Amino acid sequence: MSHHRHHRTALLAVALLGAVTACGSGTPAAPKAEEKPSKSAAALRNRSLKDFTLVATGDLLVHASVIRQAQADAGGEGYDFRRMIKAASPLVSQADLAICHMETVYGAAHGPFTGYPTFKTPPQLAQAVKSLGYDSCSTASNHTLDAGAEGVVRTLDAMDKAGLKHAGSARSAQERTRPAMLQAGGAKVAQLAYAYGTNGIPVPKDKPWLINLIDPERIIKDARAARRAGADVVVASIHWGTEWQQAPDKLQLALARKLTASKDGGRRDIDLIIGTHAHVPQAYEKVNGTWVVYGMGDQIAGVMPDERGQLGSAARFTFTPPTAPGRAWRVKKAEYIPHAVDNDPISLVNLPRALEKSPGSPRYTSALSTIQEAVLSRGAKKDGLTMGR
C-alpha cells in the first residue's frame, strides 16, 4: 500500500454510505412443500454438522526487501517465500479454513519484480501460501490495478494453479458474480472481498469487474446472492481504513454498522467482517452481534516508517452449527494471535510462542503490548475475545 497517499476514494465511499437508504427487499421465495425436511431428516442433517475454525491473517505486503529475501532463501534460483512465513504454519494448518490477504499483484514469470510504490510480486508467493495450508485469499486492495488488467489476470492464474481460491478481483464479468465457496464443518462458507479504491488508477470502464470497490448496497446484494447459492456462513474481507491510524475511521465504523445490521428474512446477511489495509493493528469489536476485525495489520512487510507496520494479529473464530435448520451458524469462540516481523533475515514471528522461548525479550514484549492495546481498544474483551497462540 502507498505510505503517503490520502484516501480520496474513501470520501466517495463515505458519500455512498450516506446515500444508501435501503438494501433491497431480497424476500426469500417460499419453499416448496416437498423441500421441507421432516423432523427426523433435519435432526439427521444437524448431526452431520460440527464446529469449525476459521483463521484470517493480514496484508502480505511484498516490499523490495521481501523480494530480495525470497531470492536469497531460494539460493539465488527463483524465489522462495516459505521460510519467511513459516511461523504461521501451526495456526494455519490446524484451522479448518484459512484466509490470507494478497495485497500485491504478480509480475510475469521471470519478472521484472518491484516493491513500493507499484508492486509486481513473484508469483511463487501463491504456492508458498498454499503450502502453509491457506484455502483462499482476498485480492481486493489499493494495489490491485498496479499492473493493470494483466496484473490481475497473472495473479488469479497463479493462484488457480496453486489451488488457492480468491475473492475481490476477477478476470471476467461472469467470474465477478462467483464468490469463493469453501467447505468446513458441513457448512458452505462464502468469502466476499472489497477495497476502498485503487490509488487513483482508474478502473477501466470496459472491465469494471477487475476489482470490487466498496459499495454497501452491492456488498449486501452479493451476500444475499451467496446465501441463495447455498452459503451457510458469509465472510466479508474489506480493505479499508486510514493508514497508520490505530482507531477505525468513520468509513469503517459506518460500514460495519450498516453491514452487520442488514438482515434478510430475519437472518443476518454477513456473519463475519475481516479488515485489512491500515498497516497497523486495529480493534476487534462485536457490532450488532457480529464480529468485526477492523484491521489485522501486516502479516509480512519490509522495514517501514513506523515500526507498527511490522506488527499484526491473526484472527481465529470457532463457528458452531445452528440449533435448527435455517438458523444461523454462530461464533462461539473469538481469538486473536499477535505476530511481528523480524528483520535480517525477514521472518514472521508468532509472539506468544516466541515469548515462551524468550520470555524476557524487550522487543517482543513491547510488540505484544502494542498489539493488545489496539485489538482490545473497543471493548472486545468483555465480549469474550481471548488471545490464542
Summary of the structure (lengths in Angstrom):
residues: 389
radius of gyration: 20.2
end to end distance: 27.7
largest distance: 65.2
contacts: 1377
relative contact order: 0.15
helix: 33%
strand: 25%
